[in-house]
Amino acid sequence: MGRKWLILCSLGLLLLAAPASTSAQDGISRKKQEKLLEKKAKTDKKEKAAQEKADRKRHLSLQDKATRKRIKRNTKRAGRHGTNPHKDNFFQRIFGG
């Protein structure tokens, strides 16, 4: 008799627990998930840019003064001509100055 009650009670508890587990599968909506992914991508991009800036700054701090000046000069020269590789002007090509 006690065994039947035990089986009956465990079956009843199992049936009561079933609806709670099915509602947990709903999760978040697609729109919310897309917003979360966009926000995560934005923060990842910002963190990556900050890390690159810190890495560049550390690299420059490891160089001696002459090298830092040379890097600065070449960066300015390359920046004036956009993303294309810089070219020396006519006189520098002819006279090697």
N, CA, C and O atoms as a printed pandas DataFrame, in Angstrom:
     atom_number atom_name residue_name chain_id  residue_number  x_coord  y_coord  z_coord
0              1         N          MET        A               1    0.817   -1.195    0.000
1              2        CA          MET        A               1    0.000    0.000    0.000
2              3         C          MET        A               1    0.862    1.261    0.000
3              4         O          MET        A               1    0.576    2.209   -0.731
4              5         N          GLY        A               2    1.926    1.275    0.824
5              6        CA          GLY        A               2    2.807    2.434    0.901
6              7         C          GLY        A               2    3.540    2.676   -0.406
7              8         O          GLY        A               2    3.858    3.813   -0.752
8              9         N          ARG        A               3    3.801    1.605   -1.122
9             10        CA          ARG        A               3    4.508    1.729   -2.383
10            11         C          ARG        A               3    3.628    2.392   -3.444
11            12         O          ARG        A               3    4.116    3.192   -4.243
12            13         N          LYS        A               4    2.347    2.065   -3.454
13            14        CA          LYS        A               4    1.425    2.655   -4.401
14            15         C          LYS        A               4    1.303    4.165   -4.174
15            16         O          LYS        A               4    1.245    4.936   -5.132
16            17         N          TRP        A               5    1.264    4.585   -2.906
17            18        CA          TRP        A               5    1.193    6.003   -2.572
18            19         C          TRP        A               5    2.460    6.733   -3.037
19            20         O          TRP        A               5    2.397    7.854   -3.542
20            21         N          LEU        A               6    3.591    6.081   -2.857
21            22        CA          LEU        A               6    4.857    6.687   -3.266
22            23         C          LEU        A               6    4.886    6.897   -4.786
23            24         O          LEU        A               6    5.285    7.959   -5.265
24            25         N          ILE        A               7    4.467    5.897   -5.521
25            26        CA          ILE        A               7    4.427    6.003   -6.982
26            27         C          ILE        A               7    3.415    7.070   -7.410
27            28         O          ILE        A               7    3.684    7.867   -8.308
28            29         N          LEU        A               8    2.252    7.073   -6.758
29            30        CA          LEU        A               8    1.223    8.049   -7.089
30            31         C          LEU        A               8    1.676    9.479   -6.798
31            32         O          LEU        A               8    1.417   10.387   -7.588
32            33         N          CYS        A               9    2.343    9.677   -5.678
33            34        CA          CYS        A               9    2.837   11.023   -5.318
34            35         C          CYS        A               9    3.936   11.471   -6.267
35            36         O          CYS        A               9    3.959   12.632   -6.676
36            37         N          SER        A              10    4.838   10.585   -6.622
37            38        CA          SER        A              10    5.919   10.969   -7.538
38            39         C          SER        A              10    5.353   11.287   -8.921
39            40         O          SER        A              10    5.824   12.210   -9.586
40            41         N          LEU        A              11    4.333   10.520   -9.361
41            42        CA          LEU        A              11    3.694   10.806  -10.639
42            43         C          LEU        A              11    2.992   12.165  -10.600
43            44         O          LEU        A              11    3.046   12.916  -11.574
44            45         N          GLY        A              12    2.346   12.481   -9.503
45            46        CA          GLY        A              12    1.683   13.771   -9.347
46            47         C          GLY        A              12    2.670   14.929   -9.372
47            48         O          GLY        A              12    2.402   15.952  -10.002
48            49         N          LEU        A              13    3.808   14.785   -8.698
49            50        CA          LEU        A              13    4.841   15.832   -8.709
50            51         C          LEU        A              13    5.417   16.022  -10.105
51            52         O          LEU        A              13    5.701   17.145  -10.521
52            53         N          LEU        A              14    5.587   14.916  -10.826
53            54        CA          LEU        A              14    6.106   14.991  -12.184
54            55         C          LEU        A              14    5.148   15.756  -13.094
55            56         O          LEU        A              14    5.581   16.559  -13.921
56            57         N          LEU        A              15    3.855   15.510  -12.943
57            58        CA          LEU        A              15    2.863   16.216  -13.753
58            59         C          LEU        A              15    2.791   17.698  -13.408
59            60         O          LEU        A              15    2.562   18.530  -14.286
60            61         N          LEU        A              16    2.985   18.031  -12.140
61            62        CA          LEU        A              16    2.963   19.440  -11.735
62            63         C          LEU        A              16    4.178   20.192  -12.253
63            64         O          LEU        A              16    4.088   21.383  -12.553
64            65         N          ALA        A              17    5.299   19.519  -12.358
65            66        CA          ALA        A              17    6.534   20.169  -12.796
66            67         C          ALA        A              17    6.572   20.344  -14.313
67            68         O          ALA        A              17    7.318   21.199  -14.791
68            69         N          ALA        A              18    5.829   19.600  -15.074
69            70        CA          ALA        A              18    5.873   19.642  -16.538
70            71         C          ALA        A              18    5.498   21.011  -17.110
71            72         O          ALA        A              18    6.226   21.493  -17.978
72            73         N          PRO        A              19    4.412   21.673  -16.684
73            74        CA          PRO        A              19    4.079   22.975  -17.286
74            75         C          PRO        A              19    5.140   24.046  -17.038
75            76         O          PRO        A              19    5.325   24.922  -17.882
76            77         N          ALA        A              20    5.821   24.001  -15.937
77            78        CA          ALA        A              20    6.854   24.999  -15.650
78            79         C          ALA        A              20    8.022   24.856  -16.611
79            80         O          ALA        A              20    8.604   25.858  -17.025
80            81         N          SER        A              21    8.369   23.646  -16.968
81            82        CA          SER        A              21    9.500   23.447  -17.868
82            83         C          SER        A              21    9.152   23.835  -19.305
83            84         O          SER        A              21   10.038   24.257  -20.048
84            85         N          THR        A              22    7.900   23.707  -19.714
85            86        CA          THR        A              22    7.538   24.096  -21.078
86            87         C          THR        A              22    7.524   25.610  -21.241
87            88         O          THR        A              22    7.848   26.103  -22.322
88            89         N          SER        A              23    7.163   26.359  -20.219
89            90        CA          SER        A              23    7.150   27.820  -20.342
90            91         C          SER        A              23    8.561   28.398  -20.326
91            92         O          SER        A              23    8.771   29.518  -20.792
92            93         N          ALA        A              24    9.517   27.665  -19.805
93            94        CA          ALA        A              24   10.885   28.149  -19.761
94            95         C          ALA        A              24   11.535   28.105  -21.137
95            96         O          ALA        A              24   12.597   28.697  -21.332
96            97         N          GLN        A              25   10.927   27.420  -22.087
97            98        CA          GLN        A              25   11.522   27.297  -23.411
98            99         C          GLN        A              25   11.218   28.484  -24.304
99           100         O          GLN        A              25   11.777   28.591  -25.396
100          101         N          ASP        A              26   10.344   29.378  -23.864
101          102        CA          ASP        A              26    9.980   30.518  -24.697
102          103         C          ASP        A              26   11.185   31.408  -24.988
103          104         O          ASP        A              26   11.383   31.808  -26.135
104          105         N          GLY        A              27   11.986   31.726  -23.990
105          106        CA          GLY        A              27   13.177   32.541  -24.174
106          107         C          GLY        A              27   12.841   33.983  -24.510
107          108         O          GLY        A              27   11.756   34.471  -24.196
108          109         N          ILE        A              28   13.806   34.673  -25.166
109          110        CA          ILE        A              28   13.588   36.070  -25.529
110          111         C          ILE        A              28   13.163   36.154  -26.991
111          112         O          ILE        A              28   13.409   35.236  -27.773
112          113         N          SER        A              29   12.536   37.245  -27.343
113          114        CA          SER        A              29   12.048   37.395  -28.712
114          115         C          SER        A              29   13.214   37.650  -29.667
115          116         O          SER        A              29   14.324   37.990  -29.257
116          117         N          ARG        A              30   12.922   37.474  -30.935
117          118        CA          ARG        A              30   13.956   37.652  -31.958
118          119         C          ARG        A              30   14.440   39.098  -31.998
119          120         O          ARG        A              30   15.629   39.356  -32.183
120          121         N          LYS        A              31   13.511   40.041  -31.824
121          122        CA          LYS        A              31   13.864   41.461  -31.874
122          123         C          LYS        A              31   14.821   41.810  -30.730
123          124         O          LYS        A              31   15.810   42.514  -30.932
124          125         N          LYS        A              32   14.515   41.312  -29.530
125          126        CA          LYS        A              32   15.392   41.572  -28.393
126          127         C          LYS        A              32   16.755   40.937  -28.606
127          128         O          LYS        A              32   17.782   41.525  -28.267
128          129         N          GLN        A              33   16.760   39.735  -29.168
129          130        CA          GLN        A              33   18.027   39.051  -29.406
130          131         C          GLN        A              33   18.875   39.824  -30.419
131          132         O          GLN        A              33   20.088   39.937  -30.247
132          133         N          GLU        A              34   18.251   40.354  -31.467
133          134        CA          GLU        A              34   18.989   41.144  -32.454
134          135         C          GLU        A              34   19.551   42.415  -31.827
135          136         O          GLU        A              34   20.682   42.807  -32.114
136          137         N          LYS        A              35   18.747   43.064  -30.960
137          138        CA          LYS        A              35   19.236   44.270  -30.283
138          139         C          LYS        A              35   20.427   43.954  -29.400
139          140         O          LYS        A              35   21.399   44.708  -29.363
140          141         N          LEU        A              36   20.351   42.834  -28.684
141          142        CA          LEU        A              36   21.465   42.439  -27.824
142          143         C          LEU        A              36   22.717   42.158  -28.647
143          144         O          LEU        A              36   23.821   42.527  -28.246
144          145         N          LEU        A              37   22.548   41.505  -29.796
145          146        CA          LEU        A              37   23.700   41.219  -30.655
146          147         C          LEU        A              37   24.304   42.504  -31.208
147          148         O          LEU        A              37   25.527   42.629  -31.284
148          149         N          GLU        A              38   23.464   43.459  -31.594
149          150        CA          GLU        A              38   23.967   44.744  -32.094
150          151         C          GLU        A              38   24.741   45.478  -31.013
151          152         O          GLU        A              38   25.811   46.031  -31.266
152          153         N          LYS        A              39   24.189   45.479  -29.799
153          154        CA          LYS        A              39   24.844   46.157  -28.687
154          155         C          LYS        A              39   26.185   45.502  -28.375
155          156         O          LYS        A              39   27.171   46.188  -28.108
156          157         N          LYS        A              40   26.217   44.173  -28.409
157          158        CA          LYS        A              40   27.455   43.444  -28.137
158          159         C          LYS        A              40   28.489   43.735  -29.213
159          160         O          LYS        A              40   29.666   43.924  -28.905
160          161         N          ALA        A              41   28.058   43.774  -30.485
161          162        CA          ALA        A              41   28.981   44.078  -31.578
162          163         C          ALA        A              41   29.549   45.487  -31.432
163          164         O          ALA        A              41   30.729   45.720  -31.690
164          165         N          LYS        A              42   28.702   46.417  -31.019
165          166        CA          LYS        A              42   29.145   47.804  -30.851
166          167         C          LYS        A              42   30.184   47.911  -29.735
167          168         O          LYS        A              42   31.210   48.573  -29.893
168          169         N          THR        A              43   29.908   47.253  -28.600
169          170        CA          THR        A              43   30.860   47.309  -27.494
170          171         C          THR        A              43   32.157   46.587  -27.841
171          172         O          THR        A              43   33.238   47.023  -27.446
172          173         N          ASP        A              44   32.048   45.468  -28.588
173          174        CA          ASP        A              44   33.256   44.757  -29.005
174          175         C          ASP        A              44   34.114   45.624  -29.916
175          176         O          ASP        A              44   35.339   45.643  -29.799
176          177         N          LYS        A              45   33.460   46.340  -30.824
177          178        CA          LYS        A              45   34.190   47.213  -31.744
178          179         C          LYS        A              45   34.893   48.337  -30.981
179          180         O          LYS        A              45   36.037   48.685  -31.273
180          181         N          LYS        A              46   34.180   48.895  -29.995
181          182        CA          LYS        A              46   34.752   49.979  -29.199
182          183         C          LYS        A              46   35.942   49.480  -28.375
183          184         O          LYS        A              46   36.962   50.161  -28.274
184          185         N          GLU        A              47   35.806   48.288  -27.786
185          186        CA          GLU        A              47   36.901   47.716  -26.999
186          187         C          GLU        A              47   38.103   47.411  -27.885
187          188         O          GLU        A              47   39.247   47.625  -27.483
188          189         N          LYS        A              48   37.839   46.907  -29.097
189          190        CA          LYS        A              48   38.927   46.588  -30.014
190          191         C          LYS        A              48   39.691   47.851  -30.413
191          192         O          LYS        A              48   40.921   47.847  -30.472
192          193         N          ALA        A              49   38.954   48.934  -30.685
193          194        CA          ALA        A              49   39.599   50.200  -31.056
194          195         C          ALA        A              49   40.439   50.737  -29.903
195          196         O          ALA        A              49   41.545   51.236  -30.115
196          197         N          ALA        A              50   39.917   50.635  -28.687
197          198        CA          ALA        A              50   40.664   51.104  -27.523
198          199         C          ALA        A              50   41.921   50.265  -27.310
199          200         O          ALA        A              50   42.974   50.797  -26.957
200          201         N          GLN        A              51   41.812   48.960  -27.525
201          202        CA          GLN        A              51   42.970   48.081  -27.363
202          203         C          GLN        A              51   44.034   48.384  -28.418
203          204         O          GLN        A              51   45.226   48.408  -28.107
204          205         N          GLU        A              52   43.607   48.617  -29.669
205          206        CA          GLU        A              52   44.562   48.957  -30.719
206          207         C          GLU        A              52   45.276   50.268  -30.411
207          208         O          GLU        A              52   46.477   50.402  -30.642
208          209         N          LYS        A              53   44.523   51.231  -29.885
209          210        CA          LYS        A              53   45.126   52.526  -29.535
210          211         C          LYS        A              53   46.156   52.351  -28.423
211          212         O          LYS        A              53   47.237   52.938  -28.472
212          213         N          ALA        A              54   45.818   51.545  -27.426
213          214        CA          ALA        A              54   46.759   51.298  -26.327
214          215         C          ALA        A              54   47.995   50.553  -26.822
215          216         O          ALA        A              54   49.115   50.833  -26.394
216          217         N          ASP        A              55   47.776   49.600  -27.733
217          218        CA          ASP        A              55   48.913   48.853  -28.289
218          219         C          ASP        A              55   49.837   49.770  -29.080
219          220         O          ASP        A              55   51.060   49.672  -28.975
220          221         N          ARG        A              56   49.238   50.674  -29.882
221          222        CA          ARG        A              56   50.037   51.617  -30.663
222          223         C          ARG        A              56   50.840   52.540  -29.747
223          224         O          ARG        A              56   52.012   52.821  -29.999
224          225         N          LYS        A              57   50.189   53.004  -28.685
225          226        CA          LYS        A              57   50.858   53.904  -27.746
226          227         C          LYS        A              57   52.012   53.187  -27.040
227          228         O          LYS        A              57   53.083   53.764  -26.850
228          229         N          ARG        A              58   51.789   51.941  -26.657
229          230        CA          ARG        A              58   52.851   51.163  -25.996
230          231         C          ARG        A              58   54.021   50.925  -26.953
231          232         O          ARG        A              58   55.184   51.011  -26.558
232          233         N          HIS        A              59   53.701   50.626  -28.213
233          234        CA          HIS        A              59   54.750   50.385  -29.205
234          235         C          HIS        A              59   55.611   51.631  -29.377
235          236         O          HIS        A              59   56.837   51.543  -29.447
236          237         N          LEU        A              60   54.955   52.805  -29.446
237          238        CA          LEU        A              60   55.719   54.042  -29.586
238          239         C          LEU        A              60   56.576   54.320  -28.356
239          240         O          LEU        A              60   57.686   54.838  -28.471
240          241         N          SER        A              61   56.057   53.974  -27.181
241          242        CA          SER        A              61   56.831   54.245  -25.965
242          243         C          SER        A              61   58.084   53.377  -25.880
243          244         O          SER        A              61   59.031   53.721  -25.173
244          245         N          LEU        A              62   58.094   52.261  -26.593
245          246        CA          LEU        A              62   59.269   51.384  -26.574
246          247         C          LEU        A              62   60.363   51.855  -27.536
247          248         O          LEU        A              62   61.500   51.391  -27.454
248          249         N          GLN        A              63   60.021   52.780  -28.452
249          250        CA          GLN        A              63   60.986   53.247  -29.454
250          251         C          GLN        A              63   61.812   54.410  -28.895
251          252         O          GLN        A              63   61.400   55.099  -27.962
252          253         N          ASP        A              64   62.987   54.604  -29.494
253          254        CA          ASP        A              64   63.793   55.756  -29.080
254          255         C          ASP        A              64   63.259   57.011  -29.774
255          256         O          ASP        A              64   62.383   56.927  -30.635
256          257         N          LYS        A              65   63.791   58.167  -29.394
257          258        CA          LYS        A              65   63.234   59.438  -29.852
258          259         C          LYS        A              65   63.353   59.607  -31.369
259          260         O          LYS        A              65   62.416   60.088  -32.006
260          261         N          ALA        A              66   64.473   59.225  -31.948
261          262        CA          ALA        A              66   64.659   59.378  -33.392
262          263         C          ALA        A              66   63.652   58.527  -34.168
263          264         O          ALA        A              66   63.109   58.968  -35.181
264          265         N          THR        A              67   63.413   57.331  -33.696
265          266        CA          THR        A              67   62.455   56.455  -34.371
266          267         C          THR        A              67   61.053   57.022  -34.262
267          268         O          THR        A              67   60.298   56.982  -35.234
268          269         N          ARG        A              68   60.682   57.554  -33.090
269          270        CA          ARG        A              68   59.356   58.155  -32.924
270          271         C          ARG        A              68   59.171   59.323  -33.890
271          272         O          ARG        A              68   58.106   59.475  -34.489
272          273         N          LYS        A              69   60.211   60.149  -34.040
273          274        CA          LYS        A              69   60.125   61.289  -34.956
274          275         C          LYS        A              69   59.971   60.808  -36.399
275          276         O          LYS        A              69   59.194   61.377  -37.166
276          277         N          ARG        A              70   60.712   59.763  -36.766
277          278        CA          ARG        A              70   60.628   59.235  -38.118
278          279         C          ARG        A              70   59.228   58.653  -38.391
279          280         O          ARG        A              70   58.663   58.864  -39.465
280          281         N          ILE        A              71   58.683   57.929  -37.425
281          282        CA          ILE        A              71   57.336   57.361  -37.575
282          283         C          ILE        A              71   56.314   58.484  -37.728
283          284         O          ILE        A              71   55.428   58.406  -38.579
284          285         N          LYS        A              72   56.433   59.525  -36.910
285          286        CA          LYS        A              72   55.514   60.654  -36.967
286          287         C          LYS        A              72   55.595   61.353  -38.319
287          288         O          LYS        A              72   54.570   61.697  -38.907
288          289         N          ARG        A              73   56.806   61.559  -38.808
289          290        CA          ARG        A              73   56.984   62.242  -40.089
290          291         C          ARG        A              73   56.385   61.424  -41.236
291          292         O          ARG        A              73   55.697   61.970  -42.098
292          293         N          ASN        A              74   56.647   60.127  -41.243
293          294        CA          ASN        A              74   56.121   59.275  -42.309
294          295         C          ASN        A              74   54.609   59.122  -42.227
295          296         O          ASN        A              74   53.942   59.002  -43.255
296          297         N          THR        A              75   54.064   59.126  -41.018
297          298        CA          THR        A              75   52.612   59.029  -40.857
298          299         C          THR        A              75   51.944   60.282  -41.404
299          300         O          THR        A              75   50.923   60.192  -42.085
300          301         N          LYS        A              76   52.512   61.450  -41.112
301          302        CA          LYS        A              76   51.964   62.696  -41.646
302          303         C          LYS        A              76   52.031   62.703  -43.167
303          304         O          LYS        A              76   51.078   63.100  -43.839
304          305         N          ARG        A              77   53.165   62.261  -43.704
305          306        CA          ARG        A              77   53.359   62.265  -45.150
306          307         C          ARG        A              77   52.366   61.317  -45.820
307          308         O          ARG        A              77   51.816   61.634  -46.874
308          309         N          ALA        A              78   52.142   60.174  -45.219
309          310        CA          ALA        A              78   51.197   59.214  -45.790
310          311         C          ALA        A              78   49.769   59.718  -45.641
311          312         O          ALA        A              78   48.930   59.470  -46.506
312          313         N          GLY        A              79   49.490   60.424  -44.551
313          314        CA          GLY        A              79   48.146   60.927  -44.321
314          315         C          GLY        A              79   47.733   62.009  -45.286
315          316         O          GLY        A              79   46.546   62.158  -45.577
316          317         N          ARG        A              80   48.679   62.762  -45.785
317          318        CA          ARG        A              80   48.353   63.840  -46.738
318          319         C          ARG        A              80   47.819   63.279  -48.049
319          320         O          ARG        A              80   47.035   63.939  -48.730
320          321         N          HIS        A              81   48.232   62.082  -48.404
321          322        CA          HIS        A              81   47.843   61.509  -49.692
322          323         C          HIS        A              81   46.751   60.454  -49.556
323          324         O          HIS        A              81   46.516   59.702  -50.502
324          325         N          GLY        A              82   46.099   60.376  -48.446
325          326        CA          GLY        A              82   44.998   59.438  -48.268
326          327         C          GLY        A              82   45.482   58.010  -48.047
327          328         O          GLY        A              82   46.571   57.785  -47.520
328          329         N          THR        A              83   44.666   57.060  -48.454
329          330        CA          THR        A              83   44.986   55.664  -48.201
330          331         C          THR        A              83   45.924   55.079  -49.249
331          332         O          THR        A              83   46.475   53.996  -49.053
332          333         N          ASN        A              84   46.109   55.788  -50.359
333          334        CA          ASN        A              84   47.038   55.306  -51.380
334          335         C          ASN        A              84   48.467   55.420  -50.863
335          336         O          ASN        A              84   48.751   56.265  -50.014
336          337         N          PRO        A              85   49.368   54.581  -51.364
337          338        CA          PRO        A              85   50.754   54.707  -50.905
338          339         C          PRO        A              85   51.321   56.069  -51.302
339          340         O          PRO        A              85   51.034   56.574  -52.387
340          341         N          HIS        A              86   52.121   56.656  -50.426
341          342        CA          HIS        A              86   52.635   57.987  -50.721
342          343         C          HIS        A              86   53.700   57.911  -51.810
343          344         O          HIS        A              86   54.415   56.918  -51.942
344          345         N          LYS        A              87   53.780   58.985  -52.580
345          346        CA          LYS        A              87   54.789   59.073  -53.631
346          347         C          LYS        A              87   55.582   60.349  -53.396
347          348         O          LYS        A              87   55.033   61.376  -52.996
348          349         N          ASP        A              88   56.840   60.267  -53.643
349          350        CA          ASP        A              88   57.672   61.455  -53.495
350          351         C          ASP        A              88   57.382   62.407  -54.660
351          352         O          ASP        A              88   56.962   61.992  -55.740
352          353         N          ASN        A              89   57.617   63.676  -54.405
353          354        CA          ASN        A              89   57.328   64.641  -55.462
354          355         C          ASN        A              89   58.398   64.577  -56.566
355          356         O          ASN        A              89   59.374   63.833  -56.468
356          357         N          PHE        A              90   58.189   65.353  -57.580
357          358        CA          PHE        A              90   59.038   65.322  -58.773
358          359         C          PHE        A              90   60.516   65.575  -58.460
359          360         O          PHE        A              90   61.385   64.839  -58.930
360          361         N          PHE        A              91   60.799   66.604  -57.673
361          362        CA          PHE        A              91   62.190   66.960  -57.403
362          363         C          PHE        A              91   62.894   65.897  -56.561
363          364         O          PHE        A              91   64.078   65.625  -56.758
364          365         N          GLN        A              92   62.177   65.316  -55.645
365          366        CA          GLN        A              92   62.798   64.263  -54.831
366          367         C          GLN        A              92   63.110   63.024  -55.688
367          368         O          GLN        A              92   64.102   62.337  -55.445
368          369         N          ARG        A              93   62.271   62.743  -56.678
369          370        CA          ARG        A              93   62.550   61.593  -57.538
370          371         C          ARG        A              93   63.718   61.871  -58.460
371          372         O          ARG        A              93   64.531   60.981  -58.704
372          373         N          ILE        A              94   63.821   63.075  -58.975
373          374        CA          ILE        A              94   64.888   63.412  -59.922
374          375         C          ILE        A              94   66.233   63.587  -59.201
375          376         O          ILE        A              94   67.239   63.004  -59.604
376          377         N          PHE        A              95   66.239   64.398  -58.126
377          378        CA          PHE        A              95   67.495   64.755  -57.478
378          379         C          PHE        A              95   67.798   63.915  -56.252
379          380         O          PHE        A              95   68.884   64.040  -55.687
380          381         N          GLY        A              96   66.887   63.071  -55.825
381          382        CA          GLY        A              96   67.135   62.196  -54.693
382          383         C          GLY        A              96   67.194   62.911  -53.353
383          384         O          GLY        A              96   67.850   62.425  -52.431
384          385         N          GLY        A              97   66.548   64.015  -53.225
385          386        CA          GLY        A              97   66.610   64.847  -52.033
386          387         C          GLY        A              97   65.650   64.419  -51.051
387          388         O          GLY        A              97   65.562   65.011  -49.975
